[in-house]
Amino acid sequence: MNIGIRTIILIILGVIGTFAIVYGNVYSIPDSTEVRYGLPLTWGTNIISTIAGPVDLWRVDPVRLGLDVSFWFLVLITASAIFNYRRGKPKETRARPVL
């Protein structure tokens, strides 16, 4: 099996994008603890506890989730297009002078 460097880089970008979408950041203030999901946009919030006690409340913004997924697909498609452009570009060769 012959996997090129372009394929490896695209797989790594796909893994980074997937990790960025499901990444959760704990945000804690004195009366509330929540986990916010998504990079670069926060698309989901899981409120774990409030001043009144433990709670399990989810807030999901589907528009931001769509924008976040679209952003990472755009990064992947752009990287793929750059690699394909560079692969298809012919090598420059000097023309031999005609005698």
Biopython code that builds the backbone (N, CA, C, O; Angstrom):
import numpy as np
from Bio.PDB.StructureBuilder import StructureBuilder

atoms = [
    (1, "MET", "N", (0.847, -1.157, 0.000)),
    (1, "MET", "CA", (0.000, 0.000, 0.000)),
    (1, "MET", "C", (0.903, 1.232, 0.000)),
    (1, "MET", "O", (1.798, 1.369, 0.833)),
    (2, "ASN", "N", (0.644, 2.118, -0.950)),
    (2, "ASN", "CA", (1.465, 3.308, -1.092)),
    (2, "ASN", "C", (0.625, 4.533, -0.734)),
    (2, "ASN", "O", (-0.224, 4.966, -1.513)),
    (3, "ILE", "N", (0.875, 5.085, 0.453)),
    (3, "ILE", "CA", (0.162, 6.281, 0.895)),
    (3, "ILE", "C", (1.133, 7.440, 0.796)),
    (3, "ILE", "O", (2.210, 7.415, 1.393)),
    (4, "GLY", "N", (0.747, 8.454, 0.041)),
    (4, "GLY", "CA", (1.605, 9.608, -0.154)),
    (4, "GLY", "C", (1.507, 10.597, 0.998)),
    (4, "GLY", "O", (0.630, 10.503, 1.857)),
    (5, "ILE", "N", (2.421, 11.533, 0.987)),
    (5, "ILE", "CA", (2.461, 12.561, 2.029)),
    (5, "ILE", "C", (1.212, 13.441, 1.978)),
    (5, "ILE", "O", (0.743, 13.913, 3.013)),
    (6, "ARG", "N", (0.672, 13.663, 0.778)),
    (6, "ARG", "CA", (-0.555, 14.467, 0.655)),
    (6, "ARG", "C", (-1.721, 13.800, 1.381)),
    (6, "ARG", "O", (-2.492, 14.459, 2.079)),
    (7, "THR", "N", (-1.836, 12.497, 1.208)),
    (7, "THR", "CA", (-2.909, 11.755, 1.856)),
    (7, "THR", "C", (-2.759, 11.799, 3.370)),
    (7, "THR", "O", (-3.740, 11.966, 4.094)),
    (8, "ILE", "N", (-1.539, 11.649, 3.840)),
    (8, "ILE", "CA", (-1.295, 11.689, 5.283)),
    (8, "ILE", "C", (-1.655, 13.062, 5.852)),
    (8, "ILE", "O", (-2.266, 13.152, 6.916)),
    (9, "ILE", "N", (-1.274, 14.137, 5.140)),
    (9, "ILE", "CA", (-1.588, 15.487, 5.613)),
    (9, "ILE", "C", (-3.095, 15.711, 5.628)),
    (9, "ILE", "O", (-3.615, 16.313, 6.568)),
    (10, "LEU", "N", (-3.806, 15.240, 4.606)),
    (10, "LEU", "CA", (-5.263, 15.401, 4.581)),
    (10, "LEU", "C", (-5.938, 14.600, 5.688)),
    (10, "LEU", "O", (-6.924, 15.057, 6.267)),
    (11, "ILE", "N", (-5.423, 13.421, 5.987)),
    (11, "ILE", "CA", (-5.974, 12.637, 7.095)),
    (11, "ILE", "C", (-5.743, 13.359, 8.417)),
    (11, "ILE", "O", (-6.635, 13.401, 9.265)),
    (12, "ILE", "N", (-4.547, 13.930, 8.598)),
    (12, "ILE", "CA", (-4.247, 14.677, 9.821)),
    (12, "ILE", "C", (-5.175, 15.888, 9.948)),
    (12, "ILE", "O", (-5.681, 16.168, 11.035)),
    (13, "LEU", "N", (-5.402, 16.612, 8.837)),
    (13, "LEU", "CA", (-6.322, 17.752, 8.875)),
    (13, "LEU", "C", (-7.743, 17.311, 9.221)),
    (13, "LEU", "O", (-8.444, 18.008, 9.955)),
    (14, "GLY", "N", (-8.171, 16.166, 8.701)),
    (14, "GLY", "CA", (-9.492, 15.643, 9.034)),
    (14, "GLY", "C", (-9.625, 15.299, 10.510)),
    (14, "GLY", "O", (-10.659, 15.559, 11.126)),
    (15, "VAL", "N", (-8.572, 14.714, 11.076)),
    (15, "VAL", "CA", (-8.581, 14.384, 12.505)),
    (15, "VAL", "C", (-8.589, 15.663, 13.342)),
    (15, "VAL", "O", (-9.302, 15.739, 14.343)),
    (16, "ILE", "N", (-7.801, 16.674, 12.943)),
    (16, "ILE", "CA", (-7.781, 17.944, 13.674)),
    (16, "ILE", "C", (-9.161, 18.608, 13.623)),
    (16, "ILE", "O", (-9.634, 19.132, 14.631)),
    (17, "GLY", "N", (-9.804, 18.588, 12.452)),
    (17, "GLY", "CA", (-11.138, 19.164, 12.323)),
    (17, "GLY", "C", (-12.162, 18.457, 13.184)),
    (17, "GLY", "O", (-12.989, 19.100, 13.830)),
    (18, "THR", "N", (-12.109, 17.126, 13.195)),
    (18, "THR", "CA", (-13.030, 16.358, 14.032)),
    (18, "THR", "C", (-12.802, 16.655, 15.510)),
    (18, "THR", "O", (-13.755, 16.825, 16.270)),
    (19, "PHE", "N", (-11.537, 16.715, 15.911)),
    (19, "PHE", "CA", (-11.223, 17.033, 17.308)),
    (19, "PHE", "C", (-11.706, 18.434, 17.669)),
    (19, "PHE", "O", (-12.222, 18.644, 18.767)),
    (20, "ALA", "N", (-11.547, 19.392, 16.764)),
    (20, "ALA", "CA", (-11.965, 20.767, 17.049)),
    (20, "ALA", "C", (-13.474, 20.873, 17.203)),
    (20, "ALA", "O", (-13.961, 21.680, 17.996)),
    (21, "ILE", "N", (-14.219, 20.068, 16.455)),
    (21, "ILE", "CA", (-15.676, 20.123, 16.550)),
    (21, "ILE", "C", (-16.163, 19.528, 17.877)),
    (21, "ILE", "O", (-17.097, 20.061, 18.477)),
    (22, "VAL", "N", (-15.555, 18.450, 18.339)),
    (22, "VAL", "CA", (-16.035, 17.787, 19.558)),
    (22, "VAL", "C", (-15.280, 18.219, 20.808)),
    (22, "VAL", "O", (-15.541, 17.690, 21.888)),
    (23, "TYR", "N", (-14.361, 19.154, 20.693)),
    (23, "TYR", "CA", (-13.577, 19.621, 21.838)),
    (23, "TYR", "C", (-14.476, 20.334, 22.837)),
    (23, "TYR", "O", (-15.274, 21.194, 22.463)),
    (24, "GLY", "N", (-14.343, 19.976, 24.103)),
    (24, "GLY", "CA", (-15.125, 20.595, 25.163)),
    (24, "GLY", "C", (-14.239, 21.370, 26.118)),
    (24, "GLY", "O", (-13.233, 20.856, 26.607)),
    (25, "ASN", "N", (-14.620, 22.602, 26.378)),
    (25, "ASN", "CA", (-13.879, 23.474, 27.272)),
    (25, "ASN", "C", (-14.738, 23.750, 28.500)),
    (25, "ASN", "O", (-15.857, 24.247, 28.382)),
    (26, "VAL", "N", (-14.208, 23.423, 29.687)),
    (26, "VAL", "CA", (-14.959, 23.634, 30.922)),
    (26, "VAL", "C", (-14.876, 25.107, 31.301)),
    (26, "VAL", "O", (-13.791, 25.680, 31.391)),
    (27, "TYR", "N", (-16.030, 25.703, 31.520)),
    (27, "TYR", "CA", (-16.143, 27.107, 31.897)),
    (27, "TYR", "C", (-16.831, 27.148, 33.248)),
    (27, "TYR", "O", (-17.987, 26.745, 33.376)),
    (28, "SER", "N", (-16.123, 27.631, 34.248)),
    (28, "SER", "CA", (-16.653, 27.615, 35.610)),
    (28, "SER", "C", (-16.638, 29.011, 36.209)),
    (28, "SER", "O", (-15.614, 29.694, 36.216)),
    (29, "ILE", "N", (-17.794, 29.416, 36.710)),
    (29, "ILE", "CA", (-17.915, 30.648, 37.485)),
    (29, "ILE", "C", (-18.530, 30.248, 38.829)),
    (29, "ILE", "O", (-19.005, 29.119, 38.955)),
    (30, "PRO", "N", (-18.542, 31.113, 39.821)),
    (30, "PRO", "CA", (-18.989, 30.682, 41.155)),
    (30, "PRO", "C", (-20.380, 30.048, 41.222)),
    (30, "PRO", "O", (-20.607, 29.183, 42.067)),
    (31, "ASP", "N", (-21.309, 30.445, 40.368)),
    (31, "ASP", "CA", (-22.655, 29.882, 40.495)),
    (31, "ASP", "C", (-23.039, 28.942, 39.357)),
    (31, "ASP", "O", (-24.186, 28.500, 39.296)),
    (32, "SER", "N", (-22.113, 28.624, 38.456)),
    (32, "SER", "CA", (-22.453, 27.758, 37.325)),
    (32, "SER", "C", (-21.198, 27.077, 36.782)),
    (32, "SER", "O", (-20.112, 27.656, 36.770)),
    (33, "THR", "N", (-21.375, 25.843, 36.336)),
    (33, "THR", "CA", (-20.307, 25.113, 35.657)),
    (33, "THR", "C", (-20.881, 24.561, 34.367)),
    (33, "THR", "O", (-21.927, 23.913, 34.366)),
    (34, "GLU", "N", (-20.182, 24.826, 33.260)),
    (34, "GLU", "CA", (-20.666, 24.343, 31.966)),
    (34, "GLU", "C", (-19.501, 23.918, 31.103)),
    (34, "GLU", "O", (-18.361, 24.333, 31.310)),
    (35, "VAL", "N", (-19.816, 23.072, 30.123)),
    (35, "VAL", "CA", (-18.837, 22.624, 29.139)),
    (35, "VAL", "C", (-19.301, 23.160, 27.797)),
    (35, "VAL", "O", (-20.435, 22.924, 27.379)),
    (36, "ARG", "N", (-18.404, 23.892, 27.119)),
    (36, "ARG", "CA", (-18.723, 24.468, 25.810)),
    (36, "ARG", "C", (-18.000, 23.668, 24.732)),
    (36, "ARG", "O", (-16.810, 23.378, 24.847)),
    (37, "TYR", "N", (-18.738, 23.316, 23.687)),
    (37, "TYR", "CA", (-18.197, 22.480, 22.625)),
    (37, "TYR", "C", (-18.051, 23.280, 21.337)),
    (37, "TYR", "O", (-18.888, 24.120, 21.006)),
    (38, "GLY", "N", (-16.950, 22.995, 20.610)),
    (38, "GLY", "CA", (-16.735, 23.559, 19.288)),
    (38, "GLY", "C", (-15.604, 24.564, 19.228)),
    (38, "GLY", "O", (-15.420, 25.379, 20.132)),
    (39, "LEU", "N", (-14.848, 24.487, 18.139)),
    (39, "LEU", "CA", (-13.819, 25.459, 17.779)),
    (39, "LEU", "C", (-13.954, 25.708, 16.286)),
    (39, "LEU", "O", (-14.116, 24.715, 15.577)),
    (40, "PRO", "N", (-13.910, 26.840, 15.752)),
    (40, "PRO", "CA", (-13.772, 28.151, 16.349)),
    (40, "PRO", "C", (-15.079, 28.705, 16.922)),
    (40, "PRO", "O", (-15.046, 29.675, 17.679)),
    (41, "LEU", "N", (-16.215, 28.122, 16.583)),
    (41, "LEU", "CA", (-17.497, 28.597, 17.123)),
    (41, "LEU", "C", (-17.998, 27.638, 18.199)),
    (41, "LEU", "O", (-17.874, 26.421, 18.060)),
    (42, "THR", "N", (-18.560, 28.186, 19.263)),
    (42, "THR", "CA", (-19.174, 27.355, 20.292)),
    (42, "THR", "C", (-20.589, 27.017, 19.848)),
    (42, "THR", "O", (-21.463, 27.884, 19.811)),
    (43, "TRP", "N", (-20.807, 25.749, 19.513)),
    (43, "TRP", "CA", (-22.114, 25.342, 18.992)),
    (43, "TRP", "C", (-22.968, 24.641, 20.043)),
    (43, "TRP", "O", (-24.185, 24.548, 19.887)),
    (44, "GLY", "N", (-22.342, 24.145, 21.117)),
    (44, "GLY", "CA", (-23.115, 23.431, 22.128)),
    (44, "GLY", "C", (-22.625, 23.747, 23.525)),
    (44, "GLY", "O", (-21.437, 23.974, 23.749)),
    (45, "THR", "N", (-23.563, 23.759, 24.462)),
    (45, "THR", "CA", (-23.236, 24.016, 25.856)),
    (45, "THR", "C", (-23.967, 22.997, 26.717)),
    (45, "THR", "O", (-25.169, 22.784, 26.562)),
    (46, "ASN", "N", (-23.232, 22.374, 27.624)),
    (46, "ASN", "CA", (-23.815, 21.447, 28.585)),
    (46, "ASN", "C", (-23.651, 22.075, 29.963)),
    (46, "ASN", "O", (-22.540, 22.148, 30.488)),
    (47, "ILE", "N", (-24.752, 22.526, 30.545)),
    (47, "ILE", "CA", (-24.711, 23.115, 31.881)),
    (47, "ILE", "C", (-24.757, 21.969, 32.889)),
    (47, "ILE", "O", (-25.717, 21.201, 32.940)),
    (48, "ILE", "N", (-23.691, 21.876, 33.688)),
    (48, "ILE", "CA", (-23.544, 20.752, 34.609)),
    (48, "ILE", "C", (-24.149, 21.062, 35.976)),
    (48, "ILE", "O", (-24.875, 20.241, 36.537)),
    (49, "SER", "N", (-23.850, 22.246, 36.510)),
    (49, "SER", "CA", (-24.400, 22.597, 37.820)),
    (49, "SER", "C", (-24.626, 24.096, 37.909)),
    (49, "SER", "O", (-23.953, 24.893, 37.256)),
    (50, "THR", "N", (-25.596, 24.449, 38.739)),
    (50, "THR", "CA", (-25.902, 25.854, 39.000)),
    (50, "THR", "C", (-25.879, 26.074, 40.506)),
    (50, "THR", "O", (-25.592, 25.157, 41.275)),
    (51, "ILE", "N", (-26.182, 27.292, 40.912)),
    (51, "ILE", "CA", (-26.201, 27.601, 42.343)),
    (51, "ILE", "C", (-27.312, 26.820, 43.060)),
    (51, "ILE", "O", (-27.238, 26.610, 44.271)),
    (52, "ALA", "N", (-28.330, 26.396, 42.320)),
    (52, "ALA", "CA", (-29.439, 25.646, 42.913)),
    (52, "ALA", "C", (-29.130, 24.160, 43.041)),
    (52, "ALA", "O", (-29.861, 23.439, 43.720)),
    (53, "GLY", "N", (-28.061, 23.688, 42.403)),
    (53, "GLY", "CA", (-27.708, 22.276, 42.493)),
    (53, "GLY", "C", (-27.361, 21.703, 41.129)),
    (53, "GLY", "O", (-27.283, 22.425, 40.135)),
    (54, "PRO", "N", (-27.152, 20.384, 41.097)),
    (54, "PRO", "CA", (-26.780, 19.756, 39.829)),
    (54, "PRO", "C", (-27.923, 19.785, 38.821)),
    (54, "PRO", "O", (-29.094, 19.642, 39.172)),
    (55, "VAL", "N", (-27.550, 19.973, 37.572)),
    (55, "VAL", "CA", (-28.519, 20.021, 36.491)),
    (55, "VAL", "C", (-27.844, 19.477, 35.240)),
    (55, "VAL", "O", (-26.624, 19.569, 35.102)),
    (56, "ASP", "N", (-28.614, 18.922, 34.345)),
    (56, "ASP", "CA", (-28.055, 18.428, 33.085)),
    (56, "ASP", "C", (-28.859, 19.058, 31.951)),
    (56, "ASP", "O", (-29.850, 18.491, 31.491)),
    (57, "LEU", "N", (-28.426, 20.225, 31.511)),
    (57, "LEU", "CA", (-29.141, 20.978, 30.488)),
    (57, "LEU", "C", (-28.231, 21.176, 29.282)),
    (57, "LEU", "O", (-27.104, 21.653, 29.412)),
    (58, "TRP", "N", (-28.731, 20.807, 28.116)),
    (58, "TRP", "CA", (-27.984, 20.978, 26.870)),
    (58, "TRP", "C", (-28.609, 22.093, 26.050)),
    (58, "TRP", "O", (-29.830, 22.198, 25.940)),
    (59, "ARG", "N", (-27.744, 22.928, 25.476)),
    (59, "ARG", "CA", (-28.159, 23.939, 24.505)),
    (59, "ARG", "C", (-27.326, 23.730, 23.255)),
    (59, "ARG", "O", (-26.097, 23.794, 23.292)),
    (60, "VAL", "N", (-28.005, 23.480, 22.154)),
    (60, "VAL", "CA", (-27.314, 23.249, 20.884)),
    (60, "VAL", "C", (-27.820, 24.255, 19.868)),
    (60, "VAL", "O", (-29.026, 24.402, 19.670)),
    (61, "ASP", "N", (-26.883, 24.951, 19.225)),
    (61, "ASP", "CA", (-27.216, 25.912, 18.179)),
    (61, "ASP", "C", (-26.880, 25.272, 16.829)),
    (61, "ASP", "O", (-25.710, 25.228, 16.450)),
    (62, "PRO", "N", (-27.890, 24.771, 16.093)),
    (62, "PRO", "CA", (-27.618, 24.057, 14.842)),
    (62, "PRO", "C", (-26.986, 24.938, 13.769)),
    (62, "PRO", "O", (-26.240, 24.434, 12.929)),
    (63, "VAL", "N", (-27.264, 26.231, 13.775)),
    (63, "VAL", "CA", (-26.657, 27.125, 12.778)),
    (63, "VAL", "C", (-25.151, 27.206, 13.011)),
    (63, "VAL", "O", (-24.367, 27.089, 12.070)),
    (64, "ARG", "N", (-24.754, 27.404, 14.256)),
    (64, "ARG", "CA", (-23.317, 27.453, 14.562)),
    (64, "ARG", "C", (-22.636, 26.113, 14.319)),
    (64, "ARG", "O", (-21.486, 26.072, 13.882)),
    (65, "LEU", "N", (-23.337, 25.015, 14.599)),
    (65, "LEU", "CA", (-22.776, 23.696, 14.318)),
    (65, "LEU", "C", (-22.539, 23.533, 12.823)),
    (65, "LEU", "O", (-21.492, 23.037, 12.406)),
    (66, "GLY", "N", (-23.512, 23.952, 12.016)),
    (66, "GLY", "CA", (-23.347, 23.893, 10.568)),
    (66, "GLY", "C", (-22.204, 24.769, 10.080)),
    (66, "GLY", "O", (-21.440, 24.367, 9.202)),
    (67, "LEU", "N", (-22.086, 25.964, 10.644)),
    (67, "LEU", "CA", (-20.980, 26.849, 10.264)),
    (67, "LEU", "C", (-19.631, 26.276, 10.677)),
    (67, "LEU", "O", (-18.654, 26.393, 9.938)),
    (68, "ASP", "N", (-19.572, 25.662, 11.848)),
    (68, "ASP", "CA", (-18.330, 25.062, 12.326)),
    (68, "ASP", "C", (-17.908, 23.901, 11.432)),
    (68, "ASP", "O", (-16.745, 23.808, 11.039)),
    (69, "VAL", "N", (-18.849, 23.018, 11.109)),
    (69, "VAL", "CA", (-18.544, 21.894, 10.219)),
    (69, "VAL", "C", (-18.169, 22.405, 8.830)),
    (69, "VAL", "O", (-17.247, 21.878, 8.208)),
    (70, "SER", "N", (-18.870, 23.422, 8.341)),
    (70, "SER", "CA", (-18.554, 23.995, 7.034)),
    (70, "SER", "C", (-17.155, 24.598, 7.014)),
    (70, "SER", "O", (-16.433, 24.463, 6.025)),
    (71, "PHE", "N", (-16.769, 25.261, 8.099)),
    (71, "PHE", "CA", (-15.429, 25.835, 8.181)),
    (71, "PHE", "C", (-14.362, 24.757, 8.046)),
    (71, "PHE", "O", (-13.407, 24.923, 7.288)),
    (72, "TRP", "N", (-14.516, 23.650, 8.777)),
    (72, "TRP", "CA", (-13.496, 22.608, 8.722)),
    (72, "TRP", "C", (-13.524, 21.864, 7.395)),
    (72, "TRP", "O", (-12.472, 21.433, 6.923)),
    (73, "PHE", "N", (-14.692, 21.698, 6.777)),
    (73, "PHE", "CA", (-14.732, 21.124, 5.427)),
    (73, "PHE", "C", (-14.036, 22.042, 4.427)),
    (73, "PHE", "O", (-13.330, 21.576, 3.534)),
    (74, "LEU", "N", (-14.238, 23.341, 4.582)),
    (74, "LEU", "CA", (-13.585, 24.302, 3.698)),
    (74, "LEU", "C", (-12.060, 24.245, 3.848)),
    (74, "LEU", "O", (-11.335, 24.327, 2.856)),
    (75, "VAL", "N", (-11.579, 24.107, 5.074)),
    (75, "VAL", "CA", (-10.131, 23.963, 5.287)),
    (75, "VAL", "C", (-9.620, 22.709, 4.589)),
    (75, "VAL", "O", (-8.582, 22.744, 3.928)),
    (76, "LEU", "N", (-10.342, 21.608, 4.732)),
    (76, "LEU", "CA", (-9.931, 20.351, 4.110)),
    (76, "LEU", "C", (-9.978, 20.431, 2.585)),
    (76, "LEU", "O", (-9.063, 19.951, 1.915)),
    (77, "ILE", "N", (-11.023, 21.026, 2.032)),
    (77, "ILE", "CA", (-11.144, 21.158, 0.581)),
    (77, "ILE", "C", (-10.073, 22.089, 0.027)),
    (77, "ILE", "O", (-9.523, 21.826, -1.043)),
    (78, "THR", "N", (-9.768, 23.176, 0.741)),
    (78, "THR", "CA", (-8.728, 24.101, 0.295)),
    (78, "THR", "C", (-7.363, 23.422, 0.290)),
    (78, "THR", "O", (-6.597, 23.577, -0.661)),
    (79, "ALA", "N", (-7.055, 22.674, 1.343)),
    (79, "ALA", "CA", (-5.778, 21.955, 1.384)),
    (79, "ALA", "C", (-5.698, 20.935, 0.259)),
    (79, "ALA", "O", (-4.651, 20.788, -0.370)),
    (80, "SER", "N", (-6.784, 20.235, 0.000)),
    (80, "SER", "CA", (-6.812, 19.255, -1.085)),
    (80, "SER", "C", (-6.616, 19.931, -2.440)),
    (80, "SER", "O", (-5.889, 19.418, -3.291)),
    (81, "ALA", "N", (-7.259, 21.078, -2.641)),
    (81, "ALA", "CA", (-7.113, 21.797, -3.911)),
    (81, "ALA", "C", (-5.685, 22.290, -4.097)),
    (81, "ALA", "O", (-5.156, 22.243, -5.208)),
    (82, "ILE", "N", (-5.058, 22.760, -3.031)),
    (82, "ILE", "CA", (-3.668, 23.220, -3.130)),
    (82, "ILE", "C", (-2.753, 22.062, -3.496)),
    (82, "ILE", "O", (-1.882, 22.207, -4.354)),
    (83, "PHE", "N", (-2.942, 20.915, -2.852)),
    (83, "PHE", "CA", (-2.108, 19.755, -3.170)),
    (83, "PHE", "C", (-2.330, 19.280, -4.602)),
    (83, "PHE", "O", (-1.370, 18.931, -5.288)),
    (84, "ASN", "N", (-3.579, 19.262, -5.062)),
    (84, "ASN", "CA", (-3.862, 18.833, -6.431)),
    (84, "ASN", "C", (-3.310, 19.817, -7.448)),
    (84, "ASN", "O", (-2.848, 19.402, -8.511)),
    (85, "TYR", "N", (-3.347, 21.107, -7.150)),
    (85, "TYR", "CA", (-2.795, 22.116, -8.055)),
    (85, "TYR", "C", (-1.287, 21.947, -8.170)),
    (85, "TYR", "O", (-0.725, 22.019, -9.263)),
    (86, "ARG", "N", (-0.645, 21.724, -7.043)),
    (86, "ARG", "CA", (0.815, 21.572, -7.069)),
    (86, "ARG", "C", (1.220, 20.276, -7.753)),
    (86, "ARG", "O", (2.268, 20.229, -8.397)),
    (87, "ARG", "N", (0.419, 19.222, -7.630)),
    (87, "ARG", "CA", (0.758, 17.953, -8.270)),
    (87, "ARG", "C", (0.576, 18.041, -9.778)),
    (87, "ARG", "O", (1.358, 17.453, -10.525)),
    (88, "GLY", "N", (-0.450, 18.769, -10.248)),
    (88, "GLY", "CA", (-0.734, 18.860, -11.668)),
    (88, "GLY", "C", (0.113, 19.870, -12.403)),
    (88, "GLY", "O", (0.093, 19.909, -13.634)),
    (89, "LYS", "N", (0.855, 20.687, -11.685)),
    (89, "LYS", "CA", (1.676, 21.715, -12.311)),
    (89, "LYS", "C", (2.887, 21.071, -12.981)),
    (89, "LYS", "O", (3.653, 20.368, -12.322)),
    (90, "PRO", "N", (3.070, 21.303, -14.284)),
    (90, "PRO", "CA", (4.211, 20.675, -14.955)),
    (90, "PRO", "C", (5.535, 21.285, -14.480)),
    (90, "PRO", "O", (5.609, 22.454, -14.103)),
    (91, "LYS", "N", (6.570, 20.448, -14.515)),
    (91, "LYS", "CA", (7.887, 20.925, -14.136)),
    (91, "LYS", "C", (8.443, 21.812, -15.246)),
    (91, "LYS", "O", (8.259, 21.549, -16.435)),
    (92, "GLU", "N", (9.110, 22.842, -14.828)),
    (92, "GLU", "CA", (9.698, 23.753, -15.813)),
    (92, "GLU", "C", (10.987, 23.135, -16.344)),
    (92, "GLU", "O", (11.867, 22.726, -15.585)),
    (93, "THR", "N", (11.068, 23.082, -17.648)),
    (93, "THR", "CA", (12.285, 22.570, -18.280)),
    (93, "THR", "C", (12.773, 23.591, -19.286)),
    (93, "THR", "O", (11.989, 24.333, -19.878)),
    (94, "ARG", "N", (14.039, 23.614, -19.461)),
    (94, "ARG", "CA", (14.616, 24.532, -20.436)),
    (94, "ARG", "C", (14.503, 23.928, -21.828)),
    (94, "ARG", "O", (14.752, 22.742, -22.044)),
    (95, "ALA", "N", (14.128, 24.765, -22.737)),
    (95, "ALA", "CA", (14.034, 24.315, -24.121)),
    (95, "ALA", "C", (15.432, 24.267, -24.713)),
    (95, "ALA", "O", (16.251, 25.153, -24.469)),
    (96, "ARG", "N", (15.696, 23.243, -25.481)),
    (96, "ARG", "CA", (16.988, 23.129, -26.139)),
    (96, "ARG", "C", (17.050, 24.071, -27.324)),
    (96, "ARG", "O", (16.102, 24.175, -28.102)),
    (97, "PRO", "N", (18.144, 24.736, -27.449)),
    (97, "PRO", "CA", (18.255, 25.626, -28.619)),
    (97, "PRO", "C", (18.368, 24.800, -29.898)),
    (97, "PRO", "O", (19.046, 23.773, -29.943)),
    (98, "VAL", "N", (17.700, 25.271, -30.911)),
    (98, "VAL", "CA", (17.714, 24.590, -32.195)),
    (98, "VAL", "C", (18.937, 25.080, -32.969)),
    (98, "VAL", "O", (19.129, 26.286, -33.126)),
    (99, "LEU", "N", (19.765, 24.151, -33.453)),
    (99, "LEU", "CA", (20.949, 24.523, -34.234)),
    (99, "LEU", "C", (20.729, 24.422, -35.697)),
    (99, "LEU", "O", (21.637, 24.704, -36.479)),
]
sb = StructureBuilder()
sb.init_structure("model")
sb.init_model(0)
sb.init_chain("A")
sb.init_seg("    ")
for serial, (resi, resn, name, xyz) in enumerate(atoms, 1):
    if name == "N":
        sb.init_residue(resn, " ", resi, " ")
    sb.init_atom(name, np.array(xyz, "f"), 0.0, 1.0, " ", f" {name:<3s}", serial, name[0])
structure = sb.get_structure()
